[in-house]
Every structure is written in C-alpha cells, then in structure tokens.
Amino acid sequence: MIYFDNSATTKPNPLVLDTFQKVARDFFGNPSSIHHFGLESEKLVRTARVQIASLLGVKEQEIFFTSGGTEGNNLAIKGVAYKYKSRGKHIITSAIEHPSVFNTCLQLEKEGFAVTFLPVGKDGRVSLEALEGALRDDTILVSIMHVNNEVGSVQPIKEIGELLKNYPKVLFHVDHVQGVGKVPIQIHEYGIDLLTISAHKFHGLKGTGALYVRDGLKLEPLLAGGGQERGIRSGTENVPGIVAMAKALRLQMDHFKRNLNGLKEINTFIRKELEKVEGLIINTPLENAAPHIINFSVPGFKAEVLVHAISERGVFVSTTSACNSRKNEPSKTLLAMGCPQGVADSPIRISLSYENTMEEAVKGVQAIVDSIHQLKKTMGRSI
C-alpha cells in the first residue's frame, strides 16, 4: 500500500500511539479534580501546553486545546464575531477556504454579519490590493488560510499581517491546519491574532487540536460548561490526546528540520513525471506552493473513477478535500482559480508526508500513469 492522502489524515506515529495509551491507562484522572490523580493529569496538560507553545513560538497562556480544526476555526471566527459585534459586523475571508471557515462565515451571514469572500488568482492566492480594498470601518476580522488543502497554494500571510498592522481594530485569523510542520510561519512576527492546528494532520490522533489566541484577546465562548481552558473552551480535557499531540508536533518539527528537502525532492519528481502525461493538467502552482500537495486533473474522466482505478493498484489518493470528496461536485477552489468546468470536475490530489519515500513516489506515479492509460484504452478516449 502506498498512502498519498495525508492532507485528509495521517497515519498516527507509533510513538504517539504509545504515549496516548500510557497516559490513558496510567493518568486517567480528571485535570479539574484536586486529588492526586487529578493533579497528575493537570500537570501533564500544562507540560503539553508549554511544549506546543514553545514549538509554535508563542506563550504558554496563548494555547487553548480543542477537538480539532473545525472546532478551532469555529471558535476563532464566531468567538470574535460575537465578542466584537458592537465594533462592527464585517468579516473578510477568501473564496477557497476550508468548509469549517467558509460555511461558518455563511452561517454568520444568516445572523446578520456581512462577509466578503475575496477572489483568488490563477495561482490560488489572494491579492493584497483586493484585501485592502475590501477593508471597511466595520471590519472586525480577516480569516485567511495558510495553505490551501486542495491545491497547496500558500497565501501571503506575512504580507497580510503587515498590512493589517495599519488597521489595529481588525483581527487576523489563520487556518494553519495544512501548513503546520511543512510551511514555516512566525505567529507573533506576522501579527497573527488567532491560529488553528489539528493533530491528525501531523501524525497525531483525531479529535485533538489547538487554537492560538494572542495574549489579551478575548473570545466569546461557544460552549457553556465548567470553565475549562480559562473559560474559552469548557469540557473535560482530553489528557491522552493532548499529550500525544504535543509529542506528534515535536516529531513533526524534527522531520521539518531534517527531511524537508527530501519531501521537496519527492514532490518535484512526481510533478515532472505527471507533466509527461498527455492531456494531464497540473493545478498546483509551481511557486508559492506547499511541498506536500500536488493537484492535477484529467479532463474527460470523472475524478472518483480515476481514484478507484488508482486504488486498485494499491495507491491511495483523493479528489478534493476529504470533507467534500463524497459530494460529487466540482472543486470550488479550482473554479475560483478560473479553471474550466472540465478541469474542476476531475481533480486528483496527491498529498505527502515525511514518511513517504522516493521508492513509493516512483511506484505511485507509475500506478497513476498506468491507471490513466488503462482508462483511456477502456473508454476509447484520447486525453
């Protein structure tokens, strides 16, 4: 099996699984309890918070634990919207955001907020000019993803942060779920106020995530409860998941330092091999793109048909994002980039991790190419 669907989810690292099992077995106390077992659990949560903050280059008190990217994005966007609605009710985001951002903004529109969905260019990036032109006196939040989950385009987060420093009443949220441990980011330097990560994107476990909230910034909680996470996110902490996430992030950052060039080499090899296939269109931009995502289309073939054909050869890729892959709809990201309908109807996403090897890349690309040629022969089509 060759697994090329790491943007949907990653395989948990065995060391992370061992950590989860040990903590779940030996430190099962509620962190809010004042007895020995509770205090031990609380200590583990604090240690994990310190570790994650250090790895992200932020303060311990700026890390809040969540259940993952969807909750983190909802908490950031709605938490700001509800807390600062007296200041204004205008939000700016992009047309290619993850559904947990895009649909959250649509929901807020129904509640009376105004949302501007910025267009993107053929490279899948928003322009600073368009963003600045969209800013209004009642703008309270800009939410722009770091790395697009479908095509891998990297947004100009640093430049956006610099721009927004001229608008101190506008908060800046970044969905960093696809970028963490693969595309570097300087949270404080870039002027980011809120940032989301999710453990299962870097070989941690599903159901755990973290939200960075700039020190001093207040959010309206979405959950009423016992006041855990300093009142921002009530609910008994997932101690084994949190500790395992800290280990997964440390391992991911180690891979970033040691293996990033290898990941880029694999990406380059796959891209060059795909470019040889007649009729195949690569949608991922050559510049300002993450090293782990390659998106391509084969117009004339349904994406799900090609995904199944490739999987029969033991290689697992995806169509659009995992959240939308079963909807059988064209990619809104590719449409927003100006791609023709036939291209947007047939996207295939290869997404890598540091665990993938060049040997897998060679075999995987061959399986993809053979699948395309086989379908071409079977369907009697020229691509």
Secondary structure, DSSP 8 states (H G I E B T S, - for coil): -EE-BTTT-----HHHHHHHHHHHHH--S-TT--SHHHHHHHHHHHHHHHHHHHHHTS-GGGEEEESSHHHHHHHHHHHHHHHSTTT--EEEEETT--HHHHHHHHHHHHTT-EEEEE---TTS---HHHHHHH--TTEEEEE--SB-TTT-BB--HHHHHHHHTT-TTSEEEEE-TTTTTTS---TTTTT-SEEEEEGGGTTS-TT-EEEEE-TT-----SS-SS-TGGGTS-S---HHHHHHHHHHHHHHHHHHHHHHHHHHHHHHHHHHHHHTSTT-EE-S-SSSB-TTEEEEE-TTS-HHHHHHHHHTTTEE-BSS-TTTTTS----HHHHHTT--HHHHTSEEEEE--TT--HHHHHHHHHHHHHHHHHHHHHHT---
